[in-house]
């Protein structure tokens, strides 16, 4: 199958506001910024919605620069689909803020459960 026929572009927008709890509570050097994990959520959501397939992995994420939220802002989410992957980017006025790839397919079943005692001990050592 021709690779060009497998490419699908979307130009979705997500609006961030200062009142979004994950932005309101995420202050770095006095600036409210979009947390890095929110980009992962966007990549997962937009991949599954944009290509109608489950996402099994998120890879090659590169945070170029943070999005500072001083007022409502709507970055453009671009998605290019290939055979079993999707490449995504978050842009504002053609400036790239984050890029990443998703692998399409069934999610693997978790192979191990989290050992809460070990996890708690690690957290206590960090404090």
C-alpha positions in Angstrom: 0.0 0.0 0.0 1.3 3.5 -0.9 2.6 5.4 2.1 1.0 8.6 0.9 -2.5 7.0 1.2 -1.8 6.2 4.8 -1.1 9.8 5.9 -3.9 11.6 7.7 -3.4 15.2 8.9 -5.6 16.7 11.6 -5.4 20.2 12.9 -7.3 20.0 16.2 -7.1 22.7 18.8 -7.1 22.3 22.6 -7.8 25.4 24.6 -5.8 26.0 27.8 -7.1 28.5 30.4 -5.5 29.8 33.6 -8.5 28.2 35.4 -7.6 24.6 34.3 -6.5 23.0 37.5 -3.4 21.4 35.9 -2.3 24.9 34.7 -3.5 26.9 37.8 -1.5 24.6 40.1 1.6 24.2 37.9 3.7 27.3 38.4 7.4 27.4 37.4 9.4 30.6 38.1 6.2 32.5 38.6 4.6 31.4 35.3 1.7 29.1 34.9 2.7 26.6 32.3 1.2 23.5 30.7 2.7 20.5 32.5 4.7 18.1 30.4 2.4 15.2 31.1 -0.5 17.1 29.5 1.3 16.7 26.2 1.3 12.9 26.7 -2.5 13.1 27.4 -3.0 15.1 24.2 -0.9 12.7 22.1 -2.9 9.7 23.4 -6.3 11.3 23.0 -5.7 12.9 19.6 -4.0 9.7 18.2 -6.9 7.5 19.3 -9.5 10.0 18.1 -7.7 11.0 14.9 -6.9 7.6 13.6 -9.6 5.5 15.3 -7.1 3.1 16.8 -5.8 2.3 20.2 -2.4 3.6 21.2 0.0 1.0 22.7 3.0 3.3 23.2 4.1 7.0 23.3 7.7 7.4 22.1 10.3 10.0 21.2 8.7 12.9 23.0 10.7 16.1 22.8 9.6 19.1 24.8 11.0 22.1 22.9 9.7 24.8 25.2 6.9 25.3 27.7 3.6 26.9 26.9 3.1 29.8 29.3 -0.6 30.4 30.0 -1.4 34.0 30.8 -4.8 34.0 29.0 -6.8 31.5 27.0 -4.6 29.9 24.4 -5.3 27.3 21.7 -2.3 25.4 20.4 -2.7 23.5 17.1 -2.3 19.8 17.3 -0.9 18.2 14.1 -1.1 14.5 13.5 0.4 12.6 10.6 -0.5 8.9 10.5 1.7 6.2 9.0 1.0 2.4 8.8 1.4 1.7 12.6 2.5 5.0 14.0 1.4 8.6 14.3 3.6 11.6 14.6 2.3 14.6 16.5 3.3 18.1 17.2 1.9 20.9 19.4 2.2 24.4 17.7 1.3 28.0 18.4 1.7 30.3 15.4 3.8 27.7 13.6 6.3 27.6 16.6 6.8 24.0 17.8 6.4 23.4 21.5 6.4 19.6 21.7 6.7 16.6 19.3 6.2 12.9 19.8 5.1 9.6 18.3 2.5 7.1 19.1 2.5 3.4 18.2 -0.9 2.2 17.2 -2.2 -1.2 18.3 -3.6 -3.0 21.3 -2.2 -2.0 24.7 -0.1 -4.7 26.4 -1.4 -6.2 29.6 0.6 -5.0 32.6 3.1 -7.6 33.4 3.8 -6.6 37.0 1.9 -4.9 39.8 3.3 -1.9 41.6 4.8 -2.8 45.0 3.4 0.0 47.1 5.7 -0.6 50.1 8.8 -0.2 47.8 7.2 2.8 46.1 6.4 4.5 49.5 10.0 3.9 50.8 11.4 5.5 47.6 9.2 8.6 48.1 10.1 8.9 51.8 13.8 8.8 50.9 13.2 11.7 48.4 11.6 13.9 51.1 
